[in-house]
Amino acid sequence: MTSNNDTLFARAQLTTPGGVNSPVRAFRSVGGTPRFITRAEGPYFWDADDRRYIDYIGSWGPAIVGHAHPAVIKAVQEAAARGLSFGAPTQGEIEIAEEICKLVPSIEQVRLVSSGTEATMSALRLARGATGRDKIVKFEGCYHGHADSLLVKAGSGLLTFGNPTSAGVPEDFVKHTLVLDYNNAQQLEDAFKDMGDQIACVIVEPVAGNMNLVRATPEFLQTMRRLCTQYGTVLIFDEVMCGFRVALGGAQALYDIKPDITALGKVIGGGLPVAAFGGRADLMGHMAPLGPVYQAGTLSGNPVAVAAGMSTLKLIQEPGFYTRLGTQTSKLVNGLSAAAKEAGVTFSGDAIGGMFGLYFAAAVPDSYATVMASNKDLFNKFFHAMLDAGVYLAPSAFEAGFVSAQHDDAVIEATIAAARGAFAQLV
Ligand SMILES: Cc1ncc(COP(=O)(O)O)c(C=O)c1O
């Protein structure tokens, strides 16, 4: 029998490039037909054949309180009934800004935008505008959205500038972007020694989630903070993914390091399009209308999206929320690791808060190169075996996974039971 997913995928490809509105959804990395989702609730979603899956992508991060949480839905419905968008300021925007500043103390002022890409792109412009410098530093394997100067991979030499990773990005646009190795503090020291006074900003995912999950070492982030302070360079933590995921105050709370600017997204919109960048008030004062750095958005601070975000931010502050989330995520990763060991499959896992990484490798990777050395073919087989068993993992060996507050013991145990069967198919 033909699956409704196949029918929808064929139809989607007629009017949408590749049939999807964001490339990873197309299953290109793992092969097969993407599932078209019809509804979601708690830790589950259902596809067009009405098959239920335990969901471990959580909309790639936002669904931290579980799908369709009644309090979030109620807030959205009430806001929608008052009107969808005004293009004029609202009290809700003040409230969510105050909440963000309270939860992330390095953020004294914040500007709301609609996507993580906008947040990091605007943060870069701010850093360049405030310092009067052009050069930026990013790290191999970190993804910061699809702005031109960030779609860059390392050049041929260690301290040479990068090459575009997308057609349509002129070499000229990326010639100011230096791409260094994640977790390599010495390389960062060398780069600053060479050209520190020309570097506008360093942008980093302090817990990387776009090359699978890779933790920064404290030494790496501490060196970064010290060098940025020494050279007057703006330190940007891109916490679009890890913010409110690895801890209530984000990775900066875990590592106890204050960036100058933070980019946020995902969780702060609770599933609707809200992202933000914020930081030191003196830096944020460079933004229009106060200063010369231009940035704007028709739907920025949209009242319905802000209501979803605000209700989500309230829920994650309930006592014990992160302890429970962290416990469930660790149970999942420990259970999967034990199941792999029983089956004799080379595997390791890592978990921080509600984020996890699964690696078909003997040890947890600490860099882009070590992640890339993991066994992608085994992952792809595992992915499909899990999907067949009703568990939806990220459809790529190089993406992190996400647990929600609704992934209770029964859900985690069902996942581990499915994994036993899946690992057995790999040997
Ligand atoms: C760390 C990080 N920064 C930026 C982005 C871009 O966000 P968006 O997809 O909302 O544009 C992402 C998206 O996954 C991300 O993980």
PDBQT file of the ligand as one rigid body, heavy atoms in Angstrom, charges set to zero:
ROOT
HETATM    1  C1  LIG A 501      22.910  27.614  17.026  1.00  0.00    +0.000 C 
HETATM    2  C2  LIG A 501      21.968  28.081  15.969  1.00  0.00    +0.000 A 
HETATM    3  N1  LIG A 501      22.033  29.345  15.533  1.00  0.00    +0.000 NA
HETATM    4  C3  LIG A 501      21.208  29.821  14.594  1.00  0.00    +0.000 A 
HETATM    5  C4  LIG A 501      20.255  29.011  14.018  1.00  0.00    +0.000 A 
HETATM    6  C5  LIG A 501      19.344  29.548  12.977  1.00  0.00    +0.000 C 
HETATM    7  O1  LIG A 501      18.065  29.654  13.494  1.00  0.00    +0.000 OA
HETATM    8  P1  LIG A 501      16.788  29.685  12.520  1.00  0.00    +0.000 P 
HETATM    9  O2  LIG A 501      16.693  28.335  11.913  1.00  0.00    +0.000 OA
HETATM   10  O3  LIG A 501      15.646  30.027  13.439  1.00  0.00    +0.000 OA
HETATM   11  O4  LIG A 501      17.056  30.753  11.516  1.00  0.00    +0.000 OA
HETATM   12  C6  LIG A 501      20.147  27.686  14.432  1.00  0.00    +0.000 A 
HETATM   13  C7  LIG A 501      19.153  26.788  13.816  1.00  0.00    +0.000 C 
HETATM   14  O5  LIG A 501      19.102  25.616  14.043  1.00  0.00    +0.000 OA
HETATM   15  C8  LIG A 501      21.023  27.209  15.429  1.00  0.00    +0.000 A 
HETATM   16  O6  LIG A 501      20.963  25.949  15.872  1.00  0.00    +0.000 OA
ENDROOT
TORSDOF 0
